[in-house]
């Protein structure tokens, strides 16, 4: 496993190859959806077919409207049912678990300082500002510590203790300052969850989120056995969609069970800082921007692993792509955004 850790763009390969899964899922969606949704299926199909041939790293697209799957297809030889590494989209998953822990009284809230929770992991003679970092700062990438992502990622993952390494980084911003997008921040959250619940973050995710149809197939652990917060998480595209649907339904399952409070969803979707990647904002594990004039929220992982939620349209989209190709500077992420804005949103708006 070690060679795969040196880069955040390392991939988890598909485990299954279901030849007829895309057709089967598409037919189920077609005949089980209300007529109002099916009337624009041809427009949606035409729009996607005009764009997807150019997206050579695209693997799958799942679309749900008003709780019904209206599109499910695999591309470029991918499998619709295979688990894929959702990369940094797993930061959205970790933030969800933090919200559920706060809802359950396991954590006090977003203003809770992290130093007392990780006291034995702090460096000798710690910078006093470590005591100012809160759970909310980790969620919004405003801890102020030097990033463990990007060029610092390789050195971080070969360290003996990822939690201690992240906490020993120098401050480059004050806590609560500008965004410093860092997988280390989300990993600290995973460590806190595991300590406070006494349960692996992996098993915790499956126990808490299974009622919503969310299943985590695999999750890499650090040298201390802590599931990596914010990368190397395997999920199926349908499970990724289910996570978005939980937020779209204001924290309820399809059967009406309240798994996550609406207060947490509102807090997650409140702009906390300016994204370092584009002109949009960032909340708690979610990027924020509009699509064709509609307010939207999305989780984003390297290569183009995406969860989009547009509550106004009751629309949720999950997209997976090859995990070892860049999606930010290459423009691929923006092409996926355009796919949503120019083809998916108009097709749903017209229904």
ABEGO torsion letter per residue (X at the ends): XAAAAABAABBBBBABBBAAAAAAAAAAAAAABBAAAAAAAAAAAAAAAAAAAABAABABBBBBBGGBBABBBBBGGBBAABBBBAEAAAAAAAAAAAAAAAAAGABAEAABBAAAAAAAABBBGBBAAAAABBAAAAAAGAAGBBBABEAAAAAAAABABAAAAAAABBBABBBGBBBBBBAAAAAAAAAAAAAAAGBBAAAAAAAAAAAAGBBBABBBBBAAGBBBBGBGBBBBAAAAAAAAAAAAAGGBBAAGBBABBAAAAAAAABBABBBAABABBBBBGBBBBBBGGBBBBBBBBBGGBBBBBBAAAGBBBBBBBBAABBAAAAGAAAAAAAAAAAAAAAAAAAX
